[in-house]
Amino acid sequence: MKNYSYGYPKKISLILVITMTITAIASAQQSYNNFRPGELWLDNNGVHINAHGGGILYHNDTYYWFGEHKTEGKTGNVALVGVGCYSSKDLYNWINEGIVLSVATEGSDSDIESGCILERPKVIYNEKTGKFVMYFHLELKGKGYSAARTGIAVSDKIIGPYKFIKSFRPNAGIFPVNMTETQRNFTVTSEDIKGLSSSEKDSIIAEGLYVCRDFKTGQMSRDMALYVDDNQKAYHIYSSEENKTLHIAELTDDYLDYTGKYYRIDPAGWNEAPALFKKDGRYYMITSGCTGWRPNPARLLTADNIWGPWTRHPDNPAIGDDSETTFHSQSTYILPVQGRENTFIFMADRWKPQNAIDGRYVWLPIEFENGLPVLKWVDEWDLSVYDQE
Ligand code: DGJ
């Protein structure tokens, strides 16, 4: 009896411990079979995915999601860690591959010193060099959003470590291909437009005020996307000219620099958060307006040629309830789903500026109506939605 009463609880405790461990492992390795926009999205360790303002590269049958690694609280929007990466075979379940580009230590005086602002990292693969190339929007530590630079890092392996190469403002000393001779010789200065109405200012900005102002030092480069075309030519698309005008700039064959050919899109149209895709030979770009961390209605631009003309459509591609805030989110990337023709996922961030690490992801299927992409809210969905079209 003594043995019985003493031994059995011990066995029970053991069973309990094993059961609890199995449950803990099972919940940490929760497996998803659908997308739940706006919900917590746990990785293989049971931790909410930390890859904000991200982009995806498909390589060797695997999706790799790169994004800003945020930290707790309001200061979490500043880069204290670096760029994180996750991998997935099915797009629902993600394995944390760790930090692939680390910020430099404090006091190192590096452009990417801890405390800088490092946003919207995107990675592309260069077939000729076999290198993985990362571009990001960089703001130097302690300088707010005034630096407006492009940062470039490179790695031999997709999951890094990436080596920071340089940061700068693109296309110094070069005019965009679509600025006329008159615009290139613009003599109006920022001083001259003080006191004008915003629409008067915008029309002068549209003529190229800031391109001329920044001609010598290079063009401002903030919210950004990378796009690799079918012929492997790569382009960097970024909000320039004080966020008033998007530029699309061609990259060199090794993707490590600009060729100097660039084009202004929607001059003075105030676009941020560009995300691009191509369908049946036509380019589509979804952007947002410029309202900081607060969401606003999405915009749609299209072009039959990457070098324009780009047309901005009057309607918000998001439709239905909450479309005026793009479902409380801002575009970051448009993912072509592998193995399915003309199948695209709209990826957006639901920013949480008060607690950056808690930012959520809004992924929605892109539908087409009357030849144009539309975004509709769904609480839960999976890739079979594309089978129903
Ligand atoms: C909006 C941009 O899209 C974000 O990436 C970030 O730069 C915030 N503005 C900062 O206010």
Residues whose N, C-alpha, C, O or C-beta is under 5 A from the ligand:
A	BS01	DGJ	E119 D223 E272 A273 G292 W293
